[in-house]
């Protein structure tokens, strides 16, 4: 749920120029179980299937100037070195201080195991020009990986099913880098309730954050509620339905969130594009969406969506009915030999 006074911080009476930057102090925040505060919306940086590293880094620079203070990165995105230059230049120019940003990154699947976590984070910190990250995630809960840019039929013969013991061997190394002060918070990603029930009791340091796919047509209510009951904050990826996701993740049965009648009705009520409705819904529901765009008009609009004109309780209730159980990132490239369907990844 939102922090006390969270929705009241959205001032619907404050007129806003759509092209102006946002005062970061107007962006609501959440308080993690560690006591650290995280902005209620951030910018994702996965766009390598369509945009080059320099283009994404330029968007990060523009986003910082526009008021963003949360950036979701990952080594596998292939752009951390360029984003690090953007951070370094922003700090040097006095646009923002390091402590004002909440920067996350993720351990890629081929770096699971003893010692590899520290090596992976060391490279991320070097690339991002940082002494620490605010949160470090296990990107996927198994060591399965694929070649960059592979198609949906690609399979790695070394892929294996989820094993809690194997996962905990990696998590123990995550706890080590936390103890070294290199990651202020730890996170898990692409988990299920079943996997969390197996892993959490074994954790010496529990995750502050869980990253999961979340948008109106795929709300993951059971997992969302489970995280809330465990005092774990949810970061939601694909908050707009990810129209630019890799082709391997697209199927004819996929739903377009911005075309859902429940989303369209709320957009009409507020006189806005459907995309901001998805972001308002996510933030008011209690998660932290991380939309991605390289276009200033879009990423400024995304940020402003959560600072003004909130959805009504009636609209929030109506949007519950937008659930279509439409998972977009199916992960089929991570399947192991003998697995028959991507659904086996999501037990």
Number of C-alpha atoms within 10 A of each C-alpha: 14 16 11 9 9 17 17 12 17 19 14 12 8 9 8 13 8 12 13 13 20 22 13 18 11 15 22 22 19 22 15 17 16 10 9 13 13 21 20 26 30 26 25 21 25 21 20 18 13 10 12 13 20 15 17 25 22 17 22 28 19 20 25 23 18 20 21 26 23 23 22 21 23 20 19 17 16 17 23 25 20 21 26 20 18 23 25 17 14 19 13 11 10 9 13 18 13 17 9 12 18 20 23 22 25 26 25 23 18 15 19 25 18 14 13 16 24 19 12 17 24 17 14 24 18 14 17 25 18 16 13 23 23 19 22 28 25 26 22 22 25 22 21 23 18 15 10 11 11 13 15 16 9 14 19 15 12 12 17 16 16 19 13 19 12 14 19 18 13 23 30 18 18 29 19 16 21 19 12 11 13 21 24 19 25 24 25 23 20 17 19 19 16 11 17 16 12 15 17 15 9 15 13 10 16 20 26 24 22 22 23 23 22 27 28 28 27 20 23 18 12 11 18 22 15 15 18 15 9 13 16 19 24 25 25 26 22 22 27 26 26 17 13 14 17 17 13 17 16 16 10 5 8 15 18 15 26 22 12 17 14 22 27 17 17 23 19 12 11 13 9 13 15 22 22 23 29 26 27 23 26 25 25 20 13 19 24 26 31 24 25 26 21 19 14 16 12 17 22 22 18 25 27 28 23 27 25 21 15 22 19 12 10 9 17 20 13 14 22 15 13 18 17 15 14 20 20 23 19 19 18 21 21 26 25 21 13 8 14 10 11 16 13 14 20 14 11
